């Protein structure tokens, strides 16, 4: 039995169930008929949807072959950014993005975030979300520009202030890495602590430079000369 016949049968079943429901007097019987009516309606809707899909495949074979391929989503991890007085601009490099319909590039803004979804580019969806922006943005006046192989996200600043980084997480990470300053501590101890950190994190050339400066400083002290290390 093909889809058309199945649909015809289900439609006839609905008519007959409706007729029985009108004649039924017992509440329990009425409820059972209602449940069966809903079940048949759901099955009928599914069959009609299958019939529509079948018709589309017959009229557009290309659409059928493309829809049969699974489209998966990849995360966008590489981006660049800069800013002007009024905007923070995020640049996403996506080859051939200018070749797809503009409605397939979807960007949503909130006051402290934005998300990007580029659909069906080279057989994949491309997605990115940036949360906890450093400062609030004007979501209504933020926008998107599509250029050759690139999507530019234009976040409108609410306040004309310079952004040191894009997110509060980045700012917290930078502040964590800064050496702590104790106002009551000996300045020379603070300097030594900073130099130790530079020495630990530095490359071989930096370590040689610090070692040389330290040796020369010690020689000056032995000669009775005061002074800091010379780099």
C-alpha positions in Angstrom: 0.0 0.0 0.0 1.5 3.3 -1.1 1.5 6.5 0.9 -1.6 7.9 -0.9 -3.6 4.8 -0.1 -2.5 4.9 3.6 -3.5 8.5 3.9 -6.9 7.8 2.4 -7.4 4.9 4.8 -6.5 7.1 7.8 -8.8 9.9 6.7 -11.6 7.4 6.4 -10.8 6.0 9.9 -11.0 9.6 11.3 -14.5 10.1 9.8 -15.8 6.8 11.2 -14.2 7.5 14.7 -15.9 10.9 14.6 -19.3 9.2 13.8 -18.9 6.7 16.7 -17.9 9.5 19.1 -21.1 11.4 18.3 -23.2 8.3 19.0 -21.3 7.1 22.1 -23.1 7.8 25.4 -20.8 6.2 27.9 -18.0 8.5 29.2 -15.4 5.8 29.2 -16.2 4.9 25.6 -16.1 8.6 24.6 -12.6 8.9 26.2 -11.3 5.8 24.4 -12.6 7.1 21.1 -11.0 10.5 21.6 -7.6 8.9 22.4 -7.8 6.8 19.2 -8.9 9.8 17.2 -5.7 11.7 18.4 -3.6 8.7 17.6 -4.9 8.4 14.1 -4.5 12.2 13.6 -0.9 12.0 14.6 -0.2 9.1 12.2 -2.0 10.9 9.4 0.2 14.0 9.9 3.3 11.9 9.8 2.2 10.2 6.5 1.4 13.6 4.9 4.8 14.9 5.9 6.4 11.8 4.3 4.4 12.4 1.2 5.6 16.1 0.9 9.2 15.0 1.4 8.8 12.4 -1.3 7.3 14.9 -3.7 10.2 17.3 -3.1 12.7 14.6 -3.8 11.0 13.8 -7.0 10.9 17.4 -8.2 14.4 18.4 -7.0 16.9 15.5 -7.0 19.8 17.8 -6.1 18.0 18.8 -2.9 17.5 15.2 -2.1 21.2 14.3 -2.4 22.3 17.3 -0.3 19.7 16.6 2.5 20.9 13.0 2.7 24.3 14.1 3.8 24.8 14.7 7.5 25.8 18.3 8.3 27.9 18.5 11.5 28.9 21.6 13.5 32.5 22.7 14.1 33.6 25.3 16.7 35.3 28.5 15.5 38.4 28.9 17.7 40.6 31.3 15.7 39.7 35.0 15.5 41.3 38.5 15.6 39.9 41.7 17.1 40.5 45.4 17.3 38.5 48.4 18.4 37.6 52.0 17.5 36.1 54.6 19.8 32.6 53.3 19.2 33.0 49.6 18.2 34.8 46.4 19.1 35.3 44.4 15.9 35.9 40.6 15.8 37.2 39.1 12.6 36.3 35.5 11.7 38.2 34.0 8.7 35.9 31.5 6.9 36.8 30.6 3.3 34.0 31.2 0.8 31.6 32.6 3.4 30.7 35.3 1.0 29.5 32.7 -1.5 26.6 31.4 0.6 23.3 33.3 1.1 23.5 36.0 3.8 20.6 34.5 5.8 22.8 31.5 6.5 25.1 33.7 8.7 23.2 34.2 11.9 24.5 36.4 14.7 22.7 37.0 18.0 23.8 39.8 20.5 23.0 40.3 24.2 24.4 43.0 26.4 27.4 40.9 27.5 27.7 38.3 24.7 27.3 37.3 21.1 26.9 34.0 19.2 27.6 33.2 15.6 26.2 30.3 13.5 27.3 30.0 9.8 25.1 27.3 8.3 26.1 24.8 5.6 29.5 26.3 4.6 31.5 23.6 2.8 29.3 20.9 4.1 29.6 22.0 7.8 28.0 24.4 10.3 30.5 26.8 12.0 29.6 28.0 15.5 31.1 30.4 18.0 29.9 32.0 21.3 31.8 34.7 23.2 30.4 35.2 26.7 31.1 37.6 29.6 32.3 40.5 27.4 34.5 43.0 29.3 31.9 45.8 29.1 28.2 46.0 28.1 27.4 46.5 24.4 24.5 48.1 22.6 22.9 44.9 21.2 20.3 46.8 19.1 23.0 48.8 17.2 25.6 46.0 16.9 25.8 44.4 13.5 27.5 42.0 11.1 29.4 42.5 7.9 30.2 39.7 5.4 33.4 40.3 3.3 35.5 38.0 1.1 36.3 34.9 3.2 35.5 36.8 6.4 32.7 37.7 8.8 33.1 40.9 10.8 31.2 41.2 14.1 30.6 44.8 15.0 29.9 45.2 18.8 28.7 48.7 19.5 30.2 50.0 22.8 27.8 51.4 25.3 30.6 53.6 26.7 33.5 55.1 24.7 36.2 53.5 26.8 39.2 51.4 25.7 38.9 47.6 26.1 42.1 46.0 27.4 40.8 42.6 26.3 37.5 41.0 25.1 36.2 39.2 28.2 36.2 39.4 32.0 37.8 36.0 32.1 40.8 37.3 30.1 41.1 40.3 32.4 41.0 38.1 35.5 43.7 35.9 34.0 46.0 38.8 33.3 45.5 40.3 36.7 46.3 36.9 38.3 49.6 36.8 36.5 50.7 40.3 37.6 53.1 40.3 40.6 51.5 41.5 43.8 52.7 44.7 45.3 52.9 45.2 49.0 53.1 48.9 49.9 54.8 48.1 53.2 57.4 45.8 51.8 61.0 46.7 51.2 61.3 48.0 47.6 64.4 46.0 47.0 62.6 42.8 48.0 59.8 43.6 45.5 62.4 44.1 42.8 64.2 40.8 43.6 60.8 39.0 43.5 60.0 40.5 40.1 63.5 39.6 38.8 63.1 36.0 40.0 59.8 35.8 38.1 61.4 37.2 34.9 64.4 34.8 35.3 62.1 31.8 35.8 59.8 32.7 32.8 62.6 34.0 30.6 64.5 32.3 27.8 68.2 31.4 27.8 69.3 34.8 26.6 67.3 36.6 29.3 68.8 34.3 32.0 72.4 35.0 30.7 71.6 38.8 30.8 70.3 38.7 34.4 73.2 36.5 35.5 75.7 38.9 34.0 74.0 41.9 35.6 73.9 40.1 39.0 77.6 39.3 38.9 78.6 42.9 38.0 76.3 44.2 40.8 78.0 41.9 43.3 81.5 43.0 42.1 80.5 46.7 42.6 79.3 46.0 46.2 82.6 44.3 47.0 84.4 47.5 45.7 82.1 49.6 47.9 80.0 50.9 45.1 76.2 51.2 45.5 73.8 50.7 42.6 71.2 48.6 40.9 71.9 45.9 38.4 72.8 47.3 34.9 71.1 45.6 32.0 
